[in-house]
Amino acid sequence: MNTDSNHELLERSKGGDIDAFQTLFAEFQNQLKSYLYRLTTDRNDAEDFTHDTFIKAFNKLSTFRGESTLKTWVFQIATNLAYNSLAHKKRWSVNVTEEAKKLVMSTKSLSDSIVSVHNHSPQAIFEIKEHIDTCFTCVSKNLPIEKQVALLLKDVYDFSIKEISMILKRPEGSVKYLISEGRATLTDVFDSRCALVNKQGVCHQCSELNGWFNPKQDQQEALNAIEMKRDSGKYNRNELYNLRAKLVKAIDPLRSKGNELQDILMKCNRMAMGEVSL
């Protein structure tokens, strides 16, 4: 859509034309929803926050002065809504996957539901790239919410430092610090736990679950396809992180081939962290 068309739609939107605003909103709606999903790890919450963001943005459109793009302004509204909901929740622990696994193995209804989704859903093709996307989301929830937001906006959704500064209402120097510290924390966690880069890694999401869901898959072939090896010496820390971020950026977790299976795995993680009950 060209700039003139966007300007006309924006003016119509400010005049109360909700259909015109829906056209503008649709340009980044899928990105917004996937961003909210990665923050909340719940499809229904992501849907609700997206809807609430649309309504709030439309109602406040008269306050939009064009000091940023409409997308940045809308992401600011969505981030505030999610932040207020998530701020009181505790950060996930680094061993969330192991805790979720224990829960699943001790609760037949959970393990049966996972197997049922895998066996009957067309959106349950869970291969290496889906594992890494899920893992990235889970590990990022180890971070304080502001670091998680800054990291996702920069490394997954390609917002500039200036735009993130507007979204978080923090100085650009603070945003750079949040991103740097967030990357360092995630890299440290991956270094010690990721079974893809550390042969002694304790996280079995990629190796153990892959054997469960894709017993015939050649794991080494899949690893080669995304340029990863088990030998952690092949890449330096920053390159390994960048590879993960590049892969995650290319996946829409709500539309991936494994999105229904990821939903139920994320629910198990939320249960393990005490956010939802059985």
N, C-alpha and C positions, 0 to 999 in steps of 0.2 A: 504494500500500500504506500503511495507516495505521500510526501509531506503536505501537499495541498489538501489531499483527501483526509489525512489525519487531522489537519487544522479544522476543516469543515465539520468533521465528526465530533471533534472536541467542543466546538462552539454549539453544535446541536445538543450535545450531551449536557453542557452547562445550562442550556435552555430547558432541560427536563426530558430530553429524548433518551429513554433508557435503552432503546434498541441500538441507537448510535453508540452509546457507551459500551454495550455488549460487544459490538464489533471491534472497538478498540481493545477491550479487555481480553477478547479471544486471542489476540496476537501473542499474549504471554501467559494465558491461563494455564496451559499444561505445565509450563515451567514453574509457575507459582504453586500449583498443586503438588508437584513432585518435591519442591523445596519444603513445603509444609509437612509433607509426608516424612521426609528425612528428619525433620525436627521432632515430630510427634510419634513416628513409627506406627501410626494408626490411620487406615484409609478413611474411616468415618470422620475422624477429627480433621484430617486434611480437607475432606469435602466440606465440612461445616465451616472451617476457618476460611476457605476459599469463598464460600457463599457470603459469610459475614463480611469479608473484605470487600467483595463486590458492592454490597449494600452500603457499607460505611463510606467507601470511596465515592460512590455515586451521590450520596447525600452530602458529602463534604466537597464536592467538585468545585464549588464556587471559591474555595480557599486555595485551589491549585494555581500557582502563579507562574508555572513554567520554569522555575529555577532549577529543576531537574527534568529528566524524561518522565512521562506518565508512568512508565513501568517502574522506575525507581521509587516514585512517590507511592504507588500502590504496594510495592514490596515493603515500604516503610510501615504502612498501615497493617499489612499482614504480619510483619515481624513483631510489631507491638502487641497485636492480639495473641499471637503464639507465646511471646515472651511472658505476658501476664499470666497465661495458663501454666507455663512450664516452670516459672521461677520458683514455685514452692515445692517442686518435685526434686528428689535427690538425683544426683548424677549416677549414671550406670557404672557399675564396677567393671574392672578389666576382665573379670572372669564370668561375665554375664552368660556367655555361651555355655560354659561348663555347668553353671547353675541351672540353666534352662534344660540342658541335656539330662541332668539328674531328675528334674521335674518330669520330663517327658518319659524317661525310662521307668519312673515309679508311678506314673499315672496312665493307665491303659487307655482311657478315653482320649487323652491327648495324642498318644502315639498312634492310635487307630485313626484319629481325625487327620493327622499328617499323612499317613499312608493312603487314606481315602482320597484326599485332595490330589496327591501325587498320581494315583492310579486312574482317576476319573476326570481330572480337569485338564483342558487343553492349555491352560496357563500355568503349568507345573513342570516346565522343562528347566531344571535347575542344574546349570553347568558351571564351570569355573568362574566365568565372568559374573554370573548372578551371585555366586558365593562371595566374591570380592566386593561387589556392590553392597551386599548385606553387611559384610564385615566392616566396611568403611563406615557405614551408618552407625553400627553398634559401637565401634571404637570412638567415633566422634562424639557420642553421647557420654563418654567419660569426661568431656570437657565442660567447663562452666558455660552457660548458655551463650554469653556474649562471644566467647572464643569459637564456639560451634557455629554460630550465625556468621561471624566474620569469615571463617574458613570456608563454609559452604558457598557463601556469596562470591568469594574471590576465586576459589579453586574449582568449583563445580558449575557456577552460574555466570562466571566471567564479568562480574561487576568490578568497576575500577575502585581504587582506594577512596577517591573523592565521593563516589556514589555510596559506598559502604559507610563512609563518614556521615553522609546525609541520613541514611537509613537508621543507623545506630545513634545518631546525634552525639557522636564522639569526635574529637580532633583526629586529623589524619594520622598524626604520629601515634596516637593510641590504637588506631585501627591496624597500623603496620605491626605494632607490638603484639596485638591479639592474634594476628595471622601467624606471625613468626613463632610465638609461643605455642599456638595450636598445632602447627606443623611439627614442631620439635617433640611435643608430647605424643602425637600420633606415631611419629617415626620411632620413638623409643618403645612404644607398645608393640608396634609391628616387628621391631627388631627381635624382641624376646619371645613373642608369642606366635607369630605367623608361621604356619607349617609350610607355606610356599617358599619362604626365604630362610628359614631356620629349621634344620633337620630335627632339632630338639624342641621346636615350637609346640606349645601345649594346646593351641587352638586347633581343633579337628574339624571345624566347619567345612573347610575346603576338601580335606582328605577323607575324613570319616563319612560325612554326609554324602559326599560325592560317590563313595562306594555303595552307599545305601540306595541312592536315587538313580545312579547311572553305573551299575556294575560292569557294563560292557564298554564303557567309554575309555579310550586311551587317554589317561590323564596327562601323560607327557606331551602328547600331541596338542592337547588343549593349552598346556602351559607354554609351549613353543609359540602357539598362535598369538598369545598376548605378550610375548617376549619376556617371559619370566622363567627362571630356573630355580631349582632347590638350592643350588650353590649360591649363598648370599654374597660371595665375593665377586660375582659377575658384574654387579652394579653397585654404585655407591648409594648411600642412604637417600640423598636427595633424588637421584634418578629413580629409585624404587618407589618413593612417595609419588613422584610425578607420573610414573606409569599407572599407579593405582588411580590417581585423580583423573588422568586422561580417560581411563576405562570407565570410571564412575560417571564422568561427564557425558559419555556417549549413551548412557542407559537411562531410560525413564522407568523408575521402579514401579510405577502404577500401570505400565503398559508393556513391560518386558515379558519374555516368554515364560518366566517363572514367577509372575507377580502374585498369583494366588497362593503359591507355596510360601513365598516370602512373607505374605501377610500373616500366615499362621505361625511361622517361625518367629516373627516379630512379636506376636501375641504371647508366645511362650516366654520370650525374653522379658516382656513387660510383667508377666506373672512372676517370673523369677526375681524381678526387682520390686515386687510388691505393689505394682501400679494397678493391676487388675487381679480379680480373684478367679479361681477355677470355676 
